[in-house]
Structure formats: C-alpha cells, structure tokens
Amino acid sequence: MAKAVIRYLRRAPTRLRKFWISWHHKNIYTARQIRQLARYETGITDVVDGDVSSRSGCYAAFVIFPVGRRIPENVLRAVRAMRSLGINVLACLNAPIDDDVLETLKPITHKVIFRNNIGFDFGAYKDCVTFLANGTADVKRFMLLNDSVYYSQKGFEGFFDGLKADFDVVAAFENWGDRTTNHLQSFAVSVSGYVFGSNEFQEFWARYRPVSSRLYAIEKGEKQLSEAILKRCRTSHVLYTCAQLAETLGKLNRQMFCDDIIVPLQYRHMLPVNGRRSFSLTNNYRSVIDVVNVTSPIHSGAWLFPRFMDAPIIKKDIVYRQRFQFWEVQLLFKDILSDQELSEFSTLVRSKGNYEKLDRIGLMRYELGIG
C-alpha cells in the first residue's frame, strides 16, 4: 500500500504532493511519534565524567552533532572559553565520536553525554534538563547551546559573559518576524536558577515529546519554551537586537557604501540601491533594519551583527537555506573571520550544501518547513 501511494505521488501534481506531505507530516508522522514517545524517559545512552567541576553553579547543555566522529575546532574553542569562565559544560553528543576526541573533551567538560539523537537538539535539551534536575547540582544558571551556529573568536568574551549576566533570561537573538508570536531563539539561551527550578520551566520539559521534526521543534519546542520562560521570569535581556543594531549604524561617523549582498537574497528588493546595486548604509540603515527585523535576525543579519556588534555566532545554514550564495559568504566574512576560521566555516558550509541537492520529496519537505 505504501509503495502504491509513493508511486501515485510521484505522478501527482506538485501542489497535491505538497498538500499530502504536509497533511501526512502533521496527522500521521507527528501524531504517531507523539504516541510512541508518550512514555519517553531519556535518549541518553552513556555519561562520562569530565575533569571540570566548578562551584559557580553555572551549567551549560551544549548539544553537538559530530560529523565523521569528529568535533569541529570552533566548537572545542567555545567549550574551552566556557571552561575558562567557570561554566560546567555538559557536552551532549547526538552522534558517536572517536576515543581520541573523547580524551580531548574530558579535560574541558563537566560531563560528556552520549545519546541517540531522538528529537534532535530539543530532545537533547530535554534530556540534559532532566539529568540536572534529577541530580544533586545546585543550578544557579543554566544555558542551552548547540552547534547549529559557527563560533568565531571575535566577541567570544562578551558573548559568554553576556549569557552569564544577572537576568532571569538572556538570549543571543529573538525573532519578531513571526506574526503569530515572538520567541527567543534556542541556539543560545540562558536562564537563572529561579527560572530553571520553576514549575513552568520544568513542566514544559516534562510535557515536551522529542519528535524528530524541525517544524515540531520550532512550534512546540522553541516557541512554547519561550512562553514558559517568559511566564516566570522577572527580568529579560537579548544580546543582539535590531534596536541596538539600528543605534550602532545610526552612529557611523562616515558614509559607508555597501553592496546589497549584506542582506538575504529574498529581501534585496527592499533596499534603495542604485544601478550598481550599492547604497549608503549610513543614510539608509533604517531600510536595512526593516529587512533584519522581518525574519530571523541571525539569518538576515548574518554579516551585520558580527561586523558591527562583534557577535561571534553565525548560522551554518545560511547557504543551505538560500539566504546567501556561497561566494557572497566568502566575500562578506573575509574581514570578520581569520583565514583559518574562514577555511573551517567554508568547509562546514560546503559539506551542508544547499537545499537544491534534495530529491523531489525532500525539496517539498524543505519548502514546507519540515526538513
């Protein structure tokens, strides 16, 4: 029966195939996974003690998906930076690593956690929260981080110090482009011990089912986690905002001309460019801010925030999701990243490719926000 449906879909019109994929994902795939995960306890398969045990009470769940059983240097650099700041890092690995990589991790982490990748990053977050909540740790600050971003050296210190700041919640970025709700972006969020121990925070994770779906992780994970945090927190702070970017660009003391490649492909029509596709950033920064604010700021401001606000994190999927072309990325970041960093970042972007490499069904899943 399943093979007959697949054969039919391959011959069906594109619009019908998209409708069926969307319906199946929501009503069959997701519903089935929710039922199967009703009694989910943990995806953790092993825990190895690291050598770092700071009394700071600050813990970070750093979710990593090793490729080829290795961990990129930028991720190790981030872990070392956190160790130097007294942060107890739970390196949560969603794929296996070689023994020598484990020996590299142990001296710079509090725990190395191995799991089966159920539910991707959000499934790992759930397991780490449960692991800490069920243990004896006195959690005064808890961070959620993952390797969906590239960690450059520029701005490192301010970034991690910012996540440790004395607010009930700190996020690197927030998204106001969604018309249904704003939300904190979960690749870098930090909460106080007060929020970590609250009923709202813990009950969210107890309810959350780690469905292996990008769309589910955004709608039921990222957005509802933000709601749970904001219901309890008394103070909040975002490190890199459109308001701060606008203020910084408004204070440029000389006229700065830029090409329109500084914003994603889909939004370049919003810029007041001349025939050469360049414009004065100094005089027209409001147009740029409108672009950055209309969607995910870390994607739309991929070059702007590192260039003008020393943000050390760059989304690795900016070519895969066709925000920028590969040659544009290499041109934009050559003055922000060191030669070694640009080589590593370019390699990671190359290995991910872009969505056009997907087959027909995969492409439709991508266009529907599922993949």
C-alpha positions as CSV (number, residue, x, y, z in Angstrom):
1,M,0.0,0.0,0.0
2,A,2.8,2.4,1.0
3,K,4.6,1.8,-2.3
4,A,1.5,2.4,-4.3
5,V,0.9,5.7,-2.5
6,I,4.5,6.8,-3.3
7,R,4.2,5.8,-7.0
8,Y,1.0,7.8,-7.2
9,L,2.6,10.9,-5.5
10,R,5.5,10.8,-8.0
11,R,3.0,11.3,-10.8
12,A,0.7,13.7,-9.0
13,P,0.8,17.5,-9.5
14,T,3.2,19.4,-7.3
15,R,0.5,21.2,-5.3
16,L,-1.2,17.9,-4.5
17,R,2.1,16.3,-3.4
18,K,2.8,19.3,-1.1
19,F,-0.6,19.1,0.4
20,W,-0.3,15.4,1.1
21,I,3.2,15.7,2.6
22,S,2.1,18.5,4.9
23,W,-1.0,16.5,5.9
24,H,0.9,13.3,6.4
25,H,3.6,15.0,8.5
26,K,1.1,16.6,10.9
27,N,-1.6,13.9,11.1
28,I,0.3,10.7,10.6
29,Y,4.1,11.1,11.3
30,T,3.9,13.6,14.1
31,A,0.8,12.1,15.7
32,R,2.4,8.6,15.6
33,Q,5.7,9.9,17.1
34,I,3.8,11.6,19.9
35,R,2.0,8.4,20.8
36,Q,5.2,6.4,20.6
37,L,7.0,8.9,22.8
38,A,4.3,9.1,25.5
39,R,6.4,7.1,27.9
40,Y,9.7,8.6,26.8
41,E,12.2,8.9,29.7
42,T,15.6,9.6,28.1
43,G,17.7,9.2,25.0
44,I,20.9,9.1,27.0
45,T,23.0,6.0,26.4
46,D,26.1,6.8,28.4
47,V,27.6,9.5,30.6
48,V,31.3,10.0,31.1
49,D,32.7,12.3,33.8
50,G,34.8,15.2,32.7
51,D,37.5,16.9,34.7
52,V,35.8,20.3,35.2
53,S,33.7,20.8,38.3
54,S,33.3,24.5,39.1
55,R,31.4,25.6,42.2
56,S,29.9,28.5,40.2
57,G,26.6,26.8,39.9
58,C,26.6,27.7,36.2
59,Y,25.8,24.8,33.8
60,A,25.6,24.7,30.0
61,A,24.0,22.0,27.9
62,F,26.0,22.2,24.7
63,V,24.4,19.9,22.1
64,I,26.8,18.7,19.4
65,F,26.3,16.5,16.3
66,P,29.8,15.2,15.4
67,V,30.4,14.6,11.7
68,G,32.7,11.7,10.9
69,R,33.1,11.1,14.6
70,R,35.0,14.4,15.0
71,I,34.1,17.7,16.6
72,P,35.0,21.0,14.7
73,E,37.6,23.2,16.2
74,N,35.2,26.2,16.6
75,V,33.0,24.1,18.9
76,L,36.0,23.0,21.0
77,R,37.1,26.6,21.2
78,A,33.7,27.6,22.5
79,V,33.9,24.8,25.2
80,R,37.3,26.0,26.3
81,A,36.1,29.5,26.6
82,M,33.2,28.4,28.8
83,R,35.6,26.4,31.0
84,S,37.8,29.5,31.5
85,L,34.7,31.3,32.8
86,G,33.8,28.6,35.3
87,I,30.9,27.2,33.4
88,N,30.2,23.4,33.8
89,V,29.7,22.2,30.3
90,L,27.5,19.1,29.6
91,A,28.8,18.2,26.1
92,C,25.7,16.3,24.8
93,L,26.7,14.3,21.7
94,N,23.9,13.2,19.3
95,A,26.3,11.0,17.3
96,P,29.4,8.9,18.2
97,I,33.0,10.2,18.4
98,D,36.4,8.6,18.3
99,D,38.2,7.8,21.5
100,D,40.9,10.5,21.0
101,V,38.1,13.1,20.6
102,L,36.6,11.9,24.0
103,E,40.0,12.4,25.6
104,T,40.1,15.9,24.2
105,L,36.7,16.7,25.6
106,K,37.1,15.3,29.1
107,P,39.6,17.9,30.4
108,I,37.4,20.8,29.3
109,T,33.9,19.5,30.3
110,H,31.9,18.6,33.4
111,K,30.1,15.6,31.7
112,V,30.2,14.1,28.2
113,I,26.7,12.8,27.5
114,F,26.0,10.3,24.7
115,R,22.5,10.0,23.3
116,N,20.6,8.5,20.3
117,N,19.6,11.8,18.6
118,I,15.9,11.3,19.2
119,G,14.3,14.7,18.8
120,F,17.5,16.3,17.6
121,D,18.7,19.4,19.6
122,F,15.4,19.8,21.5
123,G,15.4,16.2,22.5
124,A,18.9,16.6,23.8
125,Y,17.9,19.8,25.7
126,K,15.1,17.8,27.4
127,D,17.5,15.0,28.4
128,C,20.0,17.5,29.9
129,V,17.4,19.4,31.9
130,T,16.1,16.1,33.3
131,F,19.6,14.9,34.0
132,L,20.4,18.0,36.0
133,A,17.0,18.3,37.7
134,N,17.3,14.7,38.9
135,G,20.8,15.1,40.2
136,T,22.3,17.0,43.1
137,A,23.6,20.0,41.3
138,D,22.8,23.4,42.7
139,V,21.9,25.2,39.5
140,K,22.3,28.9,39.7
141,R,22.4,29.5,35.9
142,F,21.6,27.1,33.0
143,M,22.5,27.7,29.4
144,L,21.1,26.0,26.3
145,L,23.6,26.0,23.3
146,N,24.0,24.0,20.2
147,D,26.4,23.7,17.2
148,S,23.9,24.9,14.6
149,V,26.0,28.1,14.7
150,Y,29.7,28.7,14.0
151,Y,31.6,30.1,16.9
152,S,34.3,32.7,15.8
153,Q,36.9,34.1,18.2
154,K,35.8,37.7,17.7
155,G,33.5,38.8,20.5
156,F,33.8,35.5,22.4
157,E,34.3,37.0,25.8
158,G,31.4,39.4,25.6
159,F,29.1,36.7,24.3
160,F,29.6,34.2,27.2
161,D,29.8,37.0,29.8
162,G,26.5,38.3,28.4
163,L,24.9,34.8,28.8
164,K,26.0,34.8,32.4
165,A,24.5,38.3,33.1
166,D,22.2,38.7,36.1
167,F,18.9,38.4,34.3
168,D,16.3,35.7,34.7
169,V,16.6,35.0,30.9
170,V,19.3,36.0,28.4
171,A,19.1,35.1,24.7
172,A,21.5,35.9,22.0
173,F,18.7,36.6,19.5
174,E,14.9,36.8,19.4
175,N,12.6,36.6,16.5
176,W,9.8,39.1,16.0
177,G,9.3,38.3,12.3
178,D,6.7,35.6,13.0
179,R,3.2,37.3,13.0
180,T,1.8,34.8,15.5
181,T,4.3,35.3,18.3
182,N,7.8,36.5,19.1
183,H,10.2,33.9,20.6
184,L,13.7,33.6,21.9
185,Q,16.0,31.7,19.5
186,S,17.0,28.5,21.2
187,F,20.6,28.0,19.9
188,A,21.8,30.3,22.7
189,V,19.5,30.9,25.7
190,S,20.4,31.2,29.4
191,V,18.1,31.1,32.4
192,S,18.6,31.8,36.1
193,G,18.3,29.1,38.8
194,Y,15.0,30.7,39.7
195,V,13.6,30.0,36.3
196,F,15.3,26.6,36.0
197,G,13.6,25.4,39.1
198,S,10.2,26.9,38.4
199,N,7.1,24.8,37.7
200,E,6.6,26.5,34.3
201,F,10.1,25.5,33.1
202,Q,10.2,22.0,34.5
203,E,6.6,21.2,33.4
204,F,7.4,22.3,29.9
205,W,10.2,19.8,29.6
206,A,8.1,17.1,31.3
207,R,5.4,17.6,28.7
208,Y,7.6,18.0,25.7
209,R,7.8,15.0,23.4
210,P,11.1,14.8,21.4
211,V,9.6,14.4,18.0
212,S,12.2,14.3,15.3
213,S,10.8,17.1,13.2
214,R,12.2,20.6,12.6
215,L,8.8,22.1,12.3
216,Y,7.6,20.5,15.5
217,A,10.8,21.6,17.4
218,I,10.1,25.2,16.4
219,E,6.3,25.3,17.0
220,K,6.1,23.1,20.1
221,G,9.6,23.5,21.3
222,E,11.2,26.9,20.7
223,K,8.1,29.0,20.8
224,Q,6.4,27.2,23.7
225,L,9.7,27.1,25.7
226,S,9.9,30.9,25.3
227,E,6.3,31.2,26.6
228,A,7.1,29.0,29.6
229,I,10.2,31.1,30.4
230,L,8.6,34.5,30.0
231,K,5.7,33.4,32.2
232,R,8.1,33.0,35.1
233,C,11.0,35.4,34.5
234,R,11.1,38.8,36.2
235,T,13.9,40.3,34.0
236,S,15.0,39.5,30.5
237,H,17.7,40.6,28.1
238,V,18.7,39.9,24.5
239,L,22.4,40.4,23.5
240,Y,21.9,41.3,19.8
241,T,18.8,43.2,18.9
242,C,17.6,45.2,15.9
243,A,17.3,48.3,18.2
244,Q,21.0,48.0,19.2
245,L,22.0,47.4,15.6
246,A,20.0,50.5,14.5
247,E,21.6,52.6,17.1
248,T,25.1,51.4,16.1
249,L,24.5,52.0,12.4
250,G,23.0,55.4,13.2
251,K,26.2,56.5,14.9
252,L,28.6,55.7,12.0
253,N,30.7,58.8,11.7
254,R,31.4,58.4,8.0
255,Q,29.3,57.5,5.0
256,M,29.7,53.8,4.4
257,F,28.8,52.3,1.0
258,C,27.7,48.6,0.8
259,D,26.5,46.2,-1.9
260,D,23.1,44.7,-1.4
261,I,24.6,41.3,-0.7
262,I,24.7,42.3,3.0
263,V,21.1,41.1,3.4
264,P,19.5,37.8,2.2
265,L,18.6,37.3,-1.4
266,Q,14.8,37.3,-0.7
267,Y,14.9,40.9,0.7
268,R,17.2,42.8,-1.5
269,H,14.3,44.4,-3.4
270,M,13.6,46.3,-0.1
271,L,16.9,48.3,-0.3
272,P,17.2,51.7,-2.0
273,V,20.0,50.5,-4.3
274,N,21.2,52.3,-7.4
275,G,22.1,50.8,-10.8
276,R,25.3,49.3,-9.4
277,R,23.3,47.5,-6.6
278,S,25.1,49.6,-3.9
279,F,23.8,52.1,-1.4
280,S,24.8,54.2,1.6
281,L,24.4,52.2,4.7
282,T,24.8,55.3,6.8
283,N,21.9,57.1,5.1
284,N,19.7,54.1,4.7
285,Y,20.2,52.0,7.7
286,R,16.5,52.1,8.5
287,S,15.8,50.1,5.4
288,V,18.4,47.5,6.5
289,I,16.9,47.2,9.9
290,D,13.4,46.6,8.3
291,V,14.9,43.7,6.5
292,V,16.7,42.2,9.5
293,N,13.5,42.5,11.6
294,V,11.2,40.9,9.1
295,T,12.6,37.4,9.6
296,S,15.2,35.6,11.8
297,P,17.7,38.3,12.7
298,I,20.7,35.9,12.9
299,H,20.0,34.9,9.3
300,S,19.2,38.3,7.9
301,G,21.9,40.0,9.9
302,A,24.4,37.2,9.4
303,W,27.1,39.7,8.4
304,L,25.7,42.8,10.1
305,F,25.8,41.6,13.8
306,P,29.4,40.2,13.6
307,R,30.6,43.2,11.7
308,F,29.1,46.0,13.8
309,M,28.3,44.3,17.2
310,D,31.0,41.7,17.5
311,A,28.5,38.8,17.6
312,P,30.7,35.6,17.5
313,I,28.0,33.3,16.2
314,I,27.0,32.7,12.5
315,K,24.3,30.3,11.4
316,K,25.8,27.5,9.3
317,D,22.8,27.0,7.2
318,I,22.7,30.5,5.5
319,V,23.7,28.9,2.1
320,Y,21.6,25.7,2.6
321,R,18.5,27.8,3.2
322,Q,19.5,30.2,0.4
323,R,19.8,33.3,2.4
324,F,23.2,34.0,0.8
325,Q,25.1,32.5,-2.1
326,F,28.3,30.7,-1.2
327,W,30.6,33.2,-3.0
328,E,28.8,36.0,-1.1
329,V,29.6,34.3,2.2
330,Q,33.3,34.1,1.4
331,L,33.4,37.7,0.4
332,L,31.4,39.0,3.3
333,F,33.3,37.2,6.0
334,K,36.8,37.5,4.8
335,D,37.3,40.6,7.0
336,I,35.5,39.2,10.0
337,L,36.9,35.7,10.3
338,S,40.6,34.8,10.3
339,D,41.9,32.9,7.4
340,Q,41.8,29.7,9.4
341,E,38.3,30.4,10.6
342,L,37.0,31.2,7.1
343,S,38.5,28.0,5.8
344,E,36.8,26.0,8.6
345,F,33.5,27.8,8.1
346,S,33.6,27.5,4.3
347,T,34.2,23.7,4.7
348,L,31.2,23.3,7.0
349,V,29.0,25.3,4.6
350,R,30.3,23.3,1.7
351,S,29.6,20.0,3.4
352,K,26.0,21.1,4.1
353,G,25.5,22.3,0.6
354,N,22.1,23.9,-0.3
355,Y,18.5,22.7,-0.4
356,E,18.6,22.1,-4.1
357,K,20.6,18.9,-3.6
358,L,17.5,17.3,-2.1
359,D,15.3,14.9,-4.0
360,R,11.8,16.0,-5.1
361,I,10.1,14.8,-1.8
362,G,12.9,16.3,0.3
363,L,12.6,19.6,-1.5
364,M,8.9,19.8,-0.8
365,R,9.5,19.0,2.9
366,Y,12.1,21.8,2.9
367,E,9.7,24.3,1.3
368,L,7.0,23.3,3.8
369,G,9.5,24.0,6.7
370,I,9.5,20.3,7.7
371,G,13.1,19.5,6.6
